[in-house]
């Protein structure tokens, strides 16, 4: 998840008592406290022992990139690189830039690039996404990307209970409106480029407002924990400058009644299926 643009607060990503909301540890094969495998073992990712740890949200977001995508893709708020480095595997013709502010996460992202042998197709940009001067200083050029994927902070200060881990807080609590985050992401995207964002389902109105007038052909994919239950996530995908109408997709259901992944959710986690937009 993103660790840019943060107040140093801490909130839990999900209610600890709600099994249906506990996406973050799904399908991560823990090798040690900090080493994890994704995409059926094809991606080895080192994550911090504390703070936010990537999981299902990251795999859902990465699965939205078309397999035939080419050009430059930015993972905005990359953390240790789960989304962007998954995209390197899923779309073999793209190059990936991991945009991140927090120094420890940047160090982990660089290590993950090296460990997976992705140095020729990916790099880390240590920058504050919301600060144009910081973006320029890091070498980020406007309208240079063919795609931007982002998992922005989900919460605003004062609207959630704050807990004491500062690193996880950086990932979950934003100090600026979602519209500012979306505008900064879209400033990097070329006309006709693809933008994909994951967020809480109850933030759908804010997500649509953040991209209004900037994206067209917007498709909303609700993500539900089980059949017949309310969505807890949405994936929003759109094209910069398009005039195509909004489209609401059938929900993606993650779990069967016995708690196992549905066949499609399992295939997404293994990198064998794309998000069904």
C-alpha positions in Angstrom: 0.0 0.0 0.0 1.0 3.6 -0.4 3.4 5.1 2.1 3.5 8.6 0.6 1.7 11.7 1.8 1.2 10.6 5.4 0.6 12.0 8.8 2.6 9.8 11.3 -0.5 8.1 12.7 -1.5 4.5 12.8 -4.7 2.7 12.1 -5.5 -0.9 11.5 -6.3 -1.6 7.9 -9.3 -3.7 8.8 -11.4 -4.5 11.9 -9.5 -7.3 13.5 -12.8 -9.1 14.4 -14.2 -9.1 10.9 -12.9 -12.2 9.1 -14.6 -11.1 5.8 -12.5 -7.9 5.8 -9.1 -9.5 6.6 -7.7 -9.4 3.0 -4.1 -8.3 3.8 -2.6 -11.7 4.7 -4.4 -13.9 2.2 -2.3 -16.0 -0.1 1.0 -14.7 1.2 3.3 -17.7 1.9 5.4 -16.5 4.8 9.0 -17.9 4.7 10.4 -15.7 7.5 9.2 -12.7 9.4 10.0 -10.5 6.3 10.3 -12.8 3.2 7.1 -13.6 1.3 6.2 -15.3 -2.0 3.5 -14.0 -4.4 2.1 -15.1 -7.7 2.5 -18.8 -7.0 6.1 -18.3 -5.9 7.3 -16.3 -8.9 7.8 -13.1 -6.9 10.0 -13.1 -3.7 9.2 -10.0 -1.7 11.0 -8.8 1.4 8.7 -6.7 3.6 9.3 -5.0 6.9 8.7 -6.9 10.1 6.4 -4.2 11.3 4.1 -1.7 9.4 1.9 -2.5 6.5 2.4 -5.8 4.7 1.0 -6.3 1.2 -1.4 -9.1 0.4 -4.7 -9.5 -1.5 -5.2 -5.8 -2.2 -1.9 -5.7 -4.0 -2.6 -8.8 -6.1 -6.1 -7.5 -7.1 -4.5 -4.2 -8.2 -1.7 -5.8 -10.1 -4.1 -8.2 -11.8 -5.8 -5.2 -13.5 -2.9 -4.5 -15.8 -3.4 -5.9 -19.3 -1.0 -8.7 -20.1 -0.1 -7.0 -23.4 0.6 -3.6 -21.8 3.8 -1.8 -22.9 5.7 1.4 -22.1 6.2 2.8 -18.6 4.0 1.9 -15.6 4.1 3.7 -12.3 3.2 2.1 -9.0 2.3 5.2 -7.0 2.8 4.7 -3.3 4.7 1.4 -4.0 5.8 0.5 -0.5 8.2 -2.5 -0.9 7.0 -3.0 -4.5 4.4 -5.7 -4.4 2.1 -4.2 -7.1 4.7 -2.9 -9.5 7.0 -6.0 -9.3 4.0 -8.2 -9.8 3.2 -6.2 -12.9 6.7 -6.8 -14.2 5.9 -10.5 -14.2 2.4 -10.3 -15.5 3.1 -7.9 -18.4 6.5 -8.8 -19.8 6.7 -5.8 -22.2 6.4 -3.0 -19.6 9.0 -1.1 -17.6 8.0 -0.1 -14.0 8.8 2.8 -11.8 8.1 2.4 -8.0 7.2 5.8 -6.5 7.7 5.9 -2.7 8.5 8.4 -0.1 9.4 6.4 3.1 13.1 5.6 3.1 12.9 2.1 4.6 10.2 1.1 2.1 12.4 2.5 -0.7 15.4 0.4 0.5 13.2 -2.7 0.6 11.9 -2.0 -2.9 15.4 -1.7 -4.3 16.4 -4.9 -2.6 13.4 -6.6 -4.1 14.2 -5.4 -7.6 17.7 -6.9 -7.1 16.6 -10.2 -5.6 14.2 -10.9 -8.4 16.5 -9.8 -11.2 14.3 -7.0 -12.4 17.0 -4.3 -12.6 16.7 -3.9 -16.3 12.9 -3.2 -16.2 12.3 -1.4 -12.9 13.6 1.4 -10.6 12.6 3.2 -7.5 11.8 6.9 -7.5 12.1 8.2 -3.9 9.7 11.2 -4.0 6.7 12.8 -2.4 4.0 12.1 -5.0 2.0 15.2 -4.0 4.9 17.6 -4.3 5.7 18.6 -7.9 9.2 19.8 -7.0 9.9 16.5 -5.3 8.7 14.6 -8.3 10.9 16.6 -10.6 13.9 16.2 -8.4 13.5 12.4 -8.4 13.4 12.4 -12.2 9.6 11.8 -12.6 8.5 13.4 -15.9 4.9 14.5 -16.5 2.7 12.6 -19.0 5.4 9.9 -19.4 3.5 6.8 -18.3 1.2 4.5 -20.2 -0.3 3.2 -17.0 -0.5 4.2 -13.3 -1.6 1.7 -10.6 -2.2 3.0 -7.1 -3.4 1.9 -3.6 -3.8 5.2 -1.8 -4.2 5.7 1.9 -7.7 4.6 2.8 -8.5 6.9 5.8 -8.5 10.5 6.7 -7.2 11.8 10.1 -9.9 12.2 12.7 -12.2 9.6 11.1 -10.5 6.5 12.5 -9.1 5.2 15.7 -5.3 5.8 15.8 -3.0 3.1 16.9 0.7 3.3 17.8 2.7 1.8 14.9 3.9 4.8 12.8 5.0 2.8 9.8 1.6 1.2 9.2 0.0 4.7 9.8 2.0 6.1 7.0 0.3 3.6 4.7 -3.2 3.9 5.9 -3.9 7.6 6.9 -3.6 10.4 4.3 -3.0 14.0 5.1 -4.5 15.3 1.9 -7.7 14.7 0.0 -8.0 11.7 -2.3 -8.5 14.2 -5.2 -5.0 15.5 -4.7 -3.6 12.0 -4.8 -5.5 11.2 -8.0 -4.5 14.5 -9.7 -0.8 13.8 -8.9 -1.1 10.3 -10.4 -2.8 11.5 -13.5 -0.2 14.2 -14.0 2.2 11.4 -14.8 -0.1 9.6 -17.2 0.0 10.3 -21.0 -3.3 10.9 -22.9 -5.0 7.5 -23.5 -3.1 6.0 -20.6 -4.6 3.6 -18.1 -5.3 4.4 -14.5 -6.3 1.8 -11.9 -7.0 2.4 -8.2 -8.1 0.2 -5.4 -10.1 1.6 -2.4 -12.7 0.9 0.2 -16.2 0.2 -1.3 -17.7 2.9 0.9 -15.3 5.4 -0.6 -16.8 4.9 -4.1 -18.3 8.4 -4.3 -15.0 10.0 -3.3 -13.2 7.9 -5.9 -15.5 9.0 -8.7 -15.3 12.6 -7.6 -11.5 12.4 -7.6 -11.3 11.4 -11.3 -14.3 13.3 -12.6 -13.5 15.2 -15.8 -10.0 13.5 -15.9 -10.9 9.9 -16.9 -13.4 8.3 -19.2 -14.4 4.8 -19.8 -14.4 4.3 -16.1 -15.2 0.7 -15.0 -16.0 -0.1 -11.3 -15.3 -3.7 -10.2 -16.8 -4.4 -6.7 -15.0 -7.0 -4.6 -17.1 -9.0 -2.2 -15.8 -11.3 0.5 -18.5 -13.9 -0.2 -21.5 -14.4 -2.5 -24.4 -12.3 -1.5 -22.3 -10.1 0.9 -21.7 -6.4 0.4 -18.5 -5.3 -1.4 -15.6 -4.2 0.8 -13.3 -3.1 -2.0 -13.7 -1.5 -5.4 -11.2 -1.4 -8.3 -11.6 1.7 -10.4 -10.2 1.6 -13.9 -10.3 4.4 -16.5 -8.6 6.0 -19.5 -7.2 9.5 -19.4 -9.1 11.7 -21.8 -11.7 9.1 -22.8 -15.3 10.2 -23.3 -16.7 6.6 -22.9 -19.5 6.1 -20.3 -19.2 4.6 -16.8 -19.6 0.9 -16.5 -20.4 -1.1 -13.4 -19.1 -4.7 -13.5 -20.4 -7.8 -11.8 -18.8 -8.3 -8.4 -15.6 -10.3 -7.9 -16.2 -12.8 -5.1 -13.2 -13.8 -3.1 -14.3 -16.7 -0.8 -16.5 -19.7 -1.0 -18.8 -20.5 1.9 -16.1 -22.8 3.4 -13.6 -19.9 3.5 -11.5 -21.1 0.6 -10.8 -18.9 -2.3 -13.1 -19.1 -5.3 -11.4 -20.5 -8.4 -11.1 -17.0 -10.0 -9.7 -15.4 -6.8 -7.2 -18.2 -6.5 -6.2 -17.8 -10.1 -5.7 -14.0 -9.6 -3.5 -14.6 -6.6 -1.4 -17.0 -8.7 -1.1 -14.6 -11.6 -3.1 -16.9 -13.9 -6.2 -14.7 -14.3 -6.9 -11.0 -14.7 -9.3 -8.8 -12.8 -12.7 -9.4 -14.6 -13.5 -5.8 -15.8 
